[in-house]
């Protein structure tokens, strides 16, 4: 059974940092891209960043230069390092990996940035 378990997140003041983790079980993520998304109440889930199987990364403009995606294939885990956090980064963050044309999502983790 494939499962993505997220950890990290929490409450931080503006300008602070947090790191989110996304640990996969049941399948290896080594050949898969790991996507990160966020959602605020009443809005659609939005793409934030992605790290490819080769380690290449892409980001939305709003987080570029502040967020860094990475991966540790030995630990079967992906990471989203968030720095210089802003109140508008407040959201529930999700990781996503696609295996065999099916999307698997983490359970989501709340990130709250106070001003």
N, C-alpha and C positions, 0 to 999 in steps of 0.2 A: 504494500500500500504506500503510495507516494504521499508525502506530507512535507509541507514547508512550515517551519516554526520560526516565528519572529521573536526577537528580543531587543531590548533597548527602548529608547523613547522616554517620554516623561515630560516634566515641566522644567523650563529653563527661561532665564531672562534674555531679553533681546541682546544680541551680540555673543551669546553663548554657543556651545557646541554640544552635539549629541551624535552617537553612532548607533545605527540600526544594524541588526544582523538578521540573516535569513538562512536557516540551516535546513538542508534537504535530507530526507530519509527515504529509503525505498528505491531511489534511483540516483545515479551519478549526475551531477550537474556540469561535469567538466566540459562537455561538448555543447552546452546550451548557453544562450544569452540569459542574463538575469535582469529583469526589468523592475523598476520601482515606480510606484504610482502613489497619488494621494487624493484624498476626498474630504471635502468639508460638507456639513449638512446642507441639503437642498441643492447641491451641485453634483455634476457628473465627476466620476473618477478621472483624474488627469494623469497623463504620463509625466514623469519627472526626469528619469535618467535610465540609462541602460549600460551594462558592461557586456561586451561580446565574449564568446568563448576564448578568443585570442587576447582579451584584455583591453580591447579598444572601447572607448566610452563616448557617449553622447548625452547631452543635457538640454533641458529647455533653457531658454535665455534667462528666465527669472532666477535660476539657481546656479548658472555657470559661474565658475570662479569661487563659489562658496561650498558647493557639494562635490563630493568625490565618491564615485562608485569603484568597488574593487571586488576581488574574489580570492578565495583560498580553496583551490580544488582538493587539496589534501584533507581539508576539514569539511569539504562539501558545503561550503558556506559562502554567501555573498554579503557585502557590506555597503552601507550608505553612510558616509561620514558627512555630517552637516556642520558647518561653521558659520559664523557671522549670522546667526539665525535672526529672523525678523518675525514680527507678529503675524504677518501674512503667510508665513510658513506653517502656521497652526493647521493641523489636519490629522486625519488617520492615514498612516502610511502603510502601503501593501507592497510585497514583493510578488513577482510572477515569473514562472518558468513554464515553457511549453514543451511537453513531451508527446510525441505521436499525435500531433495536431490538437492536443487538448491542453487548455490553460489550467495551471495549478496556481492557486493563490495562497499566500500566507494569511494568517488570521487577522492581520492588521494590528498596528500599534499606534497609540495616540501620542502625538507631539504637540505640546502646547508652549507657545512662546509668549511670555508676558512683556508688556512694554514698560 
